[in-house]
Amino acid sequence: MQYRKDRYGNDLSLLGYGCMRFSLKGGKPDVEKTEKELLYAIEQGVNYFDAAYIYPNIEATLGEILERNRLRDRVYIATKLPHYLLKKKEDPERIFREELSRLKTDHVDYYLMHMLPDVKVWEKLKDLGIVEWLAEKKRTGEVRQVGFSYHGGADMFLQLLDSYDWDFCQIQYNYLDENTQAGVTGLKAAAAKGIPVIIMEPLRGGRLVNHLPKRAKQAFDKAAVKRSPAEWGFRWLYNQPEVTVVLSGMNSMEMVEENVRIASETAAGSLSEEEMKIYKTAIDAFNRDVKVGCTGCRYCMPCPHNVDIPGIFAAYNHRYTDGLYPALKEYVMCEVLRKVPTVLTNCVGCGACERHCPQKIEIRKMLKKAGRVLENPAVKIVKWVSPKIVK
């Protein structure tokens, strides 16, 4: 197993175990099957396990397995505080105590603010005393390192990076999302500040394995070295020294074995120029169906009316590359569920963005087209409810 350092010199396995997708049996985690897979992963050197308060029964299952096999001291546990459930100053302590009980431990190694959407929400948490609470938890050793997970554009991600002395962060990143969400801009900015980056959705929820366009599959099949689509996806990430850990939601022994092998063989900077060209062919195959030729350069930003133009176009394009549900999910997570929403309906048609677009995209016109897809009745309901959630 290859390892990369966290902020304090600890060795983290390049492959992290994403616990959200444990195998289920009768609607609950299949403990017996999951235990075999976890034990194998730990024996092969995987030491980073990612859970969350809101994942049903996941913290408890992880805690049970680690305690029964006396493995707590061999691994690092990451779990998350759901900011959207915090209403009063006592809530963080109450939830944290429940998490410790589920995990059967006296400390959390990596504690994340779950899906932190923007600086304004972080300021609200500060008003609830979160900074002082975290400082006390670090002082007592109950929390070893503090970070945040994030879905959204690069601009807000950069602001969040500067809003606190974070120990690490977690972003969605893969070869299709290089220039969307926090993207490579956020990855390199975090690395420049010495903040380790944990990667989620490395295979875009299985899209980069199970739903490859024909031309992308052909490009991988014709390569001189034979690899599965999953291996191509992971190697693209491992090739970048700024990536610290890549989470994989593993739920079969075959998946664990393959992912362990890949993370044991690869290294930063190991991909050749010819191999990088294959990724470009695959990306071009995915992008044949996109409706807006936005590269995510963000020259159009910031919008004076708080419209996340690149993020909205990314969600709109995903409608035609990934399907309607992934597009709406991205739009809601990245633009709607914010203290100040960055939705396309904020647009007043001033045209300031179009003067700076290198691709000469008719941004106002395309935002209207995106609105006909993304501003559907379900999303409008979420927009109406979100102020009650994101306070």
Secondary structure, 3 states (H helix, E strand, C coil): CCEEECCCCCEEECEEEEHHHCCEECCEECHHHHHHHHHHHHHCCCCEEECCCCCCCHHHHHHHHHHHCCCHHHCEEEEEECHHHCCCCCHHHHHHHHHHHHHCCCCEEEEEECCCCCHHHHHHHHHCCHHHHHHHHHHHCCEEEEEEEECCCHHHHHHHHCCCCCCEEEEECCCCCCCCCCHHHHHHHHHHCCCCEEEECCCHHHHHHHCCCHHHHHHHHCCCCCCCHHHHHHHHHHCCCCEEEEEECCCCHHHHHHHHHHHHHCCCCCCCHHHHHHHHHHHHHHHCCCCCCCCCCCCCCCCCCCCCHHHHHHHHHHHHHCCHHHHHHHHHHHHHCCCCCCCHHHCCCCCCCHHHCCCCCCHHHHHHHHHHHHCCHHHHHHHHHHHHHCC
